[in-house]
Amino acid sequence: MHSYSQRLDWLVRLTLAGTLLTTCVILVGAWTRLVDAGLGCPDWPGCYGKLIVPDSDHAALRHPDAPLEPFKAWVEMAHRYVASLLGLIVLTIVAMGWSLRKRPEYPWRLSLALLIVILVQGAFGAFTVTLKLWPQVVTLHLLGGLSVLMLFFWLHLRLRRAWRNKGGAARAGNLLWYVAGAALVLQLALGGWVTSNYAGIACQGFPTCNTQWWPAMDLSEGFHLTQTVGPSYLHGQLHADARTAIHMVHRLGALLLGGLLLLLWWRYRGLQPVSNALVGVLIAYGLQVGLGIANVLLWLPLWLALLHTAGAVGLALSLGWAWWCWRYRTGVQVVASSLSQADKLHSRFS
């Protein structure tokens, strides 16, 4: 039993480290894209055939059509190094959990899901380079990173619960939680589509877009998901009206998400600690909206764009925590509330 508890303790620490490192990987990935270093190394997994950035002579021999830019190459390789470390952490977690897989309280399937997703995420990392920043792949790569983050976070919470010997069944989710979660995933995907198509400042000004409430837009071209792969999507290939359409749909998605989050808070405003967690979600949402507006008004400075990505991470984690509170931390409060109501009724009629 002692070794079991020790192993769980290490797994709790590893999953927390994985959650923090995944956040770092997502931000480094965003930085890589924002400084146009996504194609700093034209091949994968190495850089011009090497595991470290080579000199210019070797690069010219290996890829004469892609001149070496050392800064961008090192940025891209730094992203790959940190992502590889994350993969090693996942493999360690799976290896340490192998002997515990038959215990009913151990989240073995969740560990396997994390392993599968991070392997798929590695493949998308390769496709991002080989398909020359194709927006579909870049967007899926971002969603994959956020999926790894949420799986790490949820696995950490599950392991911490098992380590503390807290039993009890989880509460079933209801439709409102699933709709809000789906709206968040949609909005994150739209954010990835905005950034992969370089549409962040396609709308100038706020709350209007290019001085109009409903500007000229080309929705069919902006969301043409089967367009052919060009030689490179660096800096994008869509015309202005298509980028405007992408930007405007992202704004409308933010309004939809905000309405659903407010509705979720209103539904559970009297239930602790879910209510407090949902207040945190609304705060994270408000900050993220403010960062989005500031990015438009200030013409997308690097540091502010990175903060906007960090805001997306914070919003996803805060909603995940609120969902956790609903599923696992409301039982005692609900029972206590019911007992309190029963005591009041008893004293009234006695």
C-alpha positions as CSV (number, residue, x, y, z in Angstrom):
1,M,0.0,0.0,0.0
2,H,2.9,2.4,0.8
3,S,4.4,1.9,-2.6
4,Y,1.0,2.4,-4.2
5,S,0.6,5.7,-2.4
6,Q,4.1,6.7,-3.3
7,R,3.6,5.9,-7.0
8,L,0.4,7.9,-7.0
9,D,2.2,10.8,-5.4
10,W,4.8,10.8,-8.2
11,L,2.1,10.5,-10.8
12,V,0.3,13.5,-9.3
13,R,3.5,15.5,-9.6
14,L,4.3,14.4,-13.1
15,T,0.8,15.2,-14.4
16,L,1.0,18.7,-12.8
17,A,4.5,19.2,-14.4
18,G,2.9,18.0,-17.7
19,T,0.1,20.5,-17.4
20,L,2.5,23.3,-16.9
21,L,4.9,22.2,-19.6
22,T,2.0,21.8,-22.1
23,T,1.1,25.4,-21.4
24,C,4.7,26.3,-22.1
25,V,4.7,24.3,-25.4
26,I,1.5,26.0,-26.6
27,L,2.9,29.4,-25.9
28,V,6.3,28.6,-27.5
29,G,4.3,27.3,-30.5
30,A,2.4,30.5,-30.7
31,W,5.6,32.5,-30.5
32,T,7.1,30.3,-33.2
33,R,4.1,31.2,-35.5
34,L,4.1,34.9,-34.6
35,V,7.8,35.4,-35.5
36,D,7.2,33.5,-38.8
37,A,9.5,30.6,-37.7
38,G,7.1,27.8,-38.5
39,L,9.2,26.9,-41.5
40,G,12.5,27.9,-39.9
41,C,13.4,24.2,-40.5
42,P,12.1,22.9,-43.8
43,D,12.2,19.3,-42.7
44,W,11.1,17.1,-39.7
45,P,12.0,15.9,-37.1
46,G,15.5,17.4,-37.7
47,C,16.6,20.7,-39.0
48,Y,18.3,20.4,-42.4
49,G,18.8,16.8,-41.5
50,K,20.5,17.5,-38.1
51,L,19.1,17.3,-34.6
52,I,20.6,20.8,-33.9
53,V,20.6,23.8,-36.2
54,P,23.5,23.4,-38.6
55,D,25.7,26.0,-40.2
56,S,24.7,27.8,-43.4
57,D,27.0,25.7,-45.7
58,H,25.3,22.4,-44.6
59,A,21.9,23.9,-44.9
60,A,22.6,25.2,-48.4
61,L,23.7,21.7,-49.5
62,R,20.7,20.0,-47.9
63,H,17.9,22.4,-48.9
64,P,19.3,25.0,-51.4
65,D,15.7,26.2,-52.0
66,A,15.3,27.2,-48.2
67,P,18.1,29.5,-47.0
68,L,18.9,29.1,-43.4
69,E,17.7,31.8,-41.0
70,P,19.4,30.8,-37.7
71,F,17.1,32.7,-35.3
72,K,13.9,31.2,-36.9
73,A,15.5,27.7,-37.0
74,W,16.5,27.8,-33.4
75,V,13.0,29.0,-32.4
76,E,11.4,26.1,-34.3
77,M,13.8,23.6,-32.8
78,A,13.3,24.9,-29.3
79,H,9.6,24.2,-29.8
80,R,10.4,20.7,-30.9
81,Y,12.7,20.1,-28.0
82,V,10.1,21.1,-25.4
83,A,7.4,19.1,-27.1
84,S,9.7,16.0,-27.1
85,L,10.2,16.4,-23.4
86,L,6.5,16.5,-23.0
87,G,6.3,13.2,-24.9
88,L,8.8,11.6,-22.5
89,I,6.7,12.7,-19.6
90,V,3.6,11.0,-21.1
91,L,5.6,7.8,-21.7
92,T,6.8,7.8,-18.1
93,I,3.2,8.3,-16.8
94,V,2.0,5.3,-18.9
95,A,4.9,3.1,-17.8
96,M,4.4,4.0,-14.1
97,G,0.7,3.3,-14.4
98,W,1.0,0.0,-16.1
99,S,1.1,-2.0,-12.8
100,L,-1.9,0.0,-11.5
101,R,-4.1,-0.4,-14.6
102,K,-6.4,-3.0,-13.0
103,R,-7.2,-0.9,-9.9
104,P,-10.8,0.5,-10.4
105,E,-9.9,3.9,-9.1
106,Y,-6.9,4.4,-11.4
107,P,-7.6,6.3,-14.6
108,W,-5.8,4.0,-16.9
109,R,-7.9,4.7,-20.0
110,L,-7.4,8.4,-19.5
111,S,-3.6,7.8,-19.5
112,L,-3.9,5.8,-22.7
113,A,-6.0,8.6,-24.3
114,L,-3.3,11.1,-23.4
115,L,-0.7,8.9,-25.1
116,I,-2.7,8.5,-28.2
117,V,-3.5,12.2,-28.5
118,I,0.1,13.3,-28.0
119,L,1.3,10.8,-30.7
120,V,-1.3,12.3,-33.1
121,Q,-0.2,15.7,-32.1
122,G,3.4,14.8,-33.0
123,A,2.1,13.8,-36.4
124,F,0.4,17.1,-36.9
125,G,3.6,18.8,-35.9
126,A,5.3,17.0,-38.8
127,F,2.4,17.8,-41.2
128,T,2.6,21.5,-40.2
129,V,6.1,21.6,-41.7
130,T,5.7,19.2,-44.7
131,L,2.4,20.8,-45.8
132,K,3.9,24.3,-45.4
133,L,1.6,25.8,-42.7
134,W,-1.7,24.6,-44.3
135,P,-4.4,26.3,-42.2
136,Q,-6.3,23.1,-41.6
137,V,-3.3,21.4,-40.1
138,V,-2.2,24.4,-38.1
139,T,-5.7,24.8,-36.6
140,L,-5.8,21.1,-35.7
141,H,-2.3,21.3,-34.3
142,L,-3.5,24.1,-31.9
143,L,-6.6,22.1,-30.9
144,G,-4.4,19.0,-30.4
145,G,-2.2,21.0,-28.0
146,L,-5.2,22.2,-26.1
147,S,-6.5,18.6,-26.0
148,V,-3.2,17.4,-24.5
149,L,-3.4,20.2,-21.9
150,M,-6.9,19.3,-20.8
151,L,-6.2,15.6,-20.7
152,F,-3.1,16.3,-18.5
153,F,-5.2,18.6,-16.3
154,W,-8.0,16.1,-15.9
155,L,-5.6,13.2,-15.3
156,H,-3.9,15.3,-12.6
157,L,-7.3,15.9,-10.9
158,R,-8.3,12.2,-11.1
159,L,-5.0,11.0,-9.7
160,R,-5.0,13.5,-6.9
161,R,-8.5,12.3,-6.0
162,A,-7.3,8.7,-6.0
163,W,-4.2,9.7,-4.0
164,R,-6.4,11.3,-1.3
165,N,-8.7,8.2,-1.2
166,K,-11.8,10.2,-2.2
167,G,-14.4,7.8,-3.5
168,G,-17.9,8.4,-4.8
169,A,-19.4,8.4,-8.2
170,A,-19.2,11.4,-10.5
171,R,-22.2,13.4,-11.2
172,A,-23.6,13.1,-14.7
173,G,-23.2,16.1,-16.9
174,N,-26.2,17.8,-18.4
175,L,-26.8,19.4,-21.8
176,L,-25.9,22.9,-20.8
177,W,-22.4,21.8,-19.8
178,Y,-21.9,20.0,-23.0
179,V,-23.2,22.9,-25.1
180,A,-20.9,25.4,-23.3
181,G,-18.0,23.0,-23.7
182,A,-18.7,22.6,-27.4
183,A,-19.0,26.4,-27.9
184,L,-15.6,26.8,-26.3
185,V,-14.0,24.2,-28.6
186,L,-15.7,26.0,-31.6
187,Q,-14.3,29.3,-30.5
188,L,-10.8,27.9,-29.9
189,A,-11.0,26.4,-33.4
190,L,-12.1,29.8,-34.9
191,G,-9.2,31.4,-33.1
192,G,-6.8,28.9,-34.6
193,W,-8.4,29.5,-38.0
194,V,-8.0,33.3,-37.6
195,T,-4.3,33.0,-36.7
196,S,-3.5,30.3,-39.4
197,N,-5.0,32.5,-42.1
198,Y,-3.4,35.7,-40.7
199,A,-6.8,37.4,-40.2
200,G,-6.1,38.9,-36.7
201,I,-6.2,42.5,-38.0
202,A,-8.5,41.9,-41.0
203,C,-11.0,44.1,-39.1
204,Q,-9.7,47.5,-38.1
205,G,-11.5,49.1,-35.2
206,F,-13.9,47.9,-32.5
207,P,-16.9,47.4,-32.1
208,T,-17.2,48.1,-35.8
209,C,-15.1,46.3,-38.5
210,N,-13.5,48.6,-41.0
211,T,-16.0,51.4,-39.9
212,Q,-19.0,49.1,-40.7
213,W,-21.2,46.9,-38.4
214,W,-21.5,44.4,-41.2
215,P,-18.6,44.7,-43.6
216,A,-18.1,43.0,-47.0
217,M,-17.3,39.4,-46.4
218,D,-16.6,36.2,-48.4
219,L,-17.7,33.4,-46.1
220,S,-17.4,30.7,-48.8
221,E,-13.8,31.5,-49.4
222,G,-12.9,32.2,-45.8
223,F,-14.2,28.8,-44.7
224,H,-13.3,26.8,-47.8
225,L,-11.9,23.8,-45.9
226,T,-10.8,21.8,-48.9
227,Q,-8.7,24.3,-50.7
228,T,-5.6,22.9,-52.3
229,V,-2.2,23.1,-50.6
230,G,-0.1,25.9,-52.1
231,P,3.7,26.2,-52.1
232,S,3.5,27.9,-48.7
233,Y,0.9,29.5,-46.5
234,L,3.3,31.8,-44.7
235,H,1.5,35.1,-44.4
236,G,-1.7,33.6,-45.8
237,Q,-3.2,33.4,-49.3
238,L,-6.8,34.6,-48.8
239,H,-8.0,37.9,-50.1
240,A,-9.2,40.7,-47.8
241,D,-13.0,39.9,-47.7
242,A,-12.3,36.2,-46.9
243,R,-10.1,37.2,-44.0
244,T,-12.7,39.7,-42.8
245,A,-15.3,36.9,-42.8
246,I,-13.1,34.7,-40.6
247,H,-12.5,37.6,-38.2
248,M,-16.1,38.5,-37.9
249,V,-17.3,34.9,-37.3
250,H,-14.7,34.7,-34.5
251,R,-16.2,37.8,-32.9
252,L,-19.7,36.4,-33.2
253,G,-18.5,33.1,-31.7
254,A,-17.2,35.1,-28.7
255,L,-20.6,36.6,-28.2
256,L,-22.2,33.1,-28.3
257,L,-19.7,31.7,-25.9
258,G,-20.2,34.6,-23.5
259,G,-23.9,34.2,-23.5
260,L,-23.7,30.5,-22.7
261,L,-21.2,31.0,-19.9
262,L,-23.5,33.6,-18.3
263,L,-26.4,31.2,-18.6
264,L,-24.3,28.4,-17.0
265,W,-23.3,30.7,-14.1
266,W,-27.0,31.8,-13.7
267,R,-28.1,28.1,-13.6
268,Y,-25.6,27.2,-10.8
269,R,-25.2,30.5,-9.0
270,G,-26.5,29.1,-5.7
271,L,-24.4,26.0,-5.7
272,Q,-21.0,26.1,-4.1
273,P,-18.2,25.6,-5.1
274,V,-19.4,25.5,-8.7
275,S,-20.6,29.1,-8.6
276,N,-17.2,30.3,-7.5
277,A,-15.5,28.3,-10.3
278,L,-17.9,29.7,-12.9
279,V,-17.2,33.3,-11.7
280,G,-13.5,32.5,-12.4
281,V,-14.6,31.3,-15.9
282,L,-16.4,34.6,-16.5
283,I,-13.4,36.6,-15.3
284,A,-11.1,34.6,-17.7
285,Y,-13.6,35.2,-20.5
286,G,-13.7,38.9,-19.8
287,L,-9.9,39.2,-19.8
288,Q,-9.7,37.2,-23.0
289,V,-12.3,39.5,-24.7
290,G,-10.3,42.5,-23.5
291,L,-7.1,41.1,-24.9
292,G,-8.8,40.4,-28.3
293,I,-10.0,43.9,-28.5
294,A,-6.6,45.3,-27.5
295,N,-4.9,43.2,-30.2
296,V,-7.2,44.7,-32.9
297,L,-6.7,48.3,-31.7
298,L,-3.0,48.0,-31.2
299,W,-2.4,46.1,-34.5
300,L,-1.4,42.7,-33.0
301,P,1.9,43.4,-31.1
302,L,3.8,40.2,-30.3
303,W,3.5,40.3,-26.6
304,L,-0.2,41.0,-26.7
305,A,-0.8,38.2,-29.2
306,L,1.0,35.8,-26.8
307,L,-1.1,37.0,-23.9
308,H,-4.2,36.3,-26.1
309,T,-3.0,32.7,-26.5
310,A,-2.3,32.4,-22.8
311,G,-5.9,33.7,-22.2
312,A,-7.3,30.9,-24.3
313,V,-5.4,28.4,-22.2
314,G,-6.6,30.1,-19.0
315,L,-10.2,30.0,-20.2
316,A,-10.0,26.3,-21.2
317,L,-8.5,25.4,-17.8
318,S,-11.0,27.5,-15.8
319,L,-14.0,25.9,-17.6
320,G,-12.4,22.5,-17.0
321,W,-12.1,23.2,-13.3
322,A,-15.7,24.4,-13.1
323,W,-16.8,21.2,-14.8
324,W,-14.7,19.2,-12.3
325,C,-16.4,21.0,-9.4
326,W,-19.8,20.1,-10.8
327,R,-18.9,16.4,-11.3
328,Y,-16.9,15.7,-8.2
329,R,-17.2,18.5,-5.6
330,T,-20.9,19.2,-5.2
331,G,-22.0,16.0,-3.5
332,V,-21.2,17.1,0.0
333,Q,-22.6,20.6,-0.5
334,V,-25.8,19.3,-1.9
335,V,-26.3,16.8,0.9
336,A,-25.5,19.5,3.5
337,S,-28.0,21.9,1.9
338,S,-30.7,19.2,1.9
339,L,-30.0,18.4,5.6
340,S,-30.2,22.1,6.4
341,Q,-33.5,22.5,4.6
342,A,-34.8,19.4,6.5
343,D,-33.7,20.9,9.8
344,K,-35.5,24.1,9.1
345,L,-38.7,22.3,8.2
346,H,-38.4,20.1,11.3
347,S,-38.0,23.2,13.6
348,R,-40.9,24.9,11.9
349,F,-43.4,22.2,12.5
350,S,-42.1,21.0,15.9
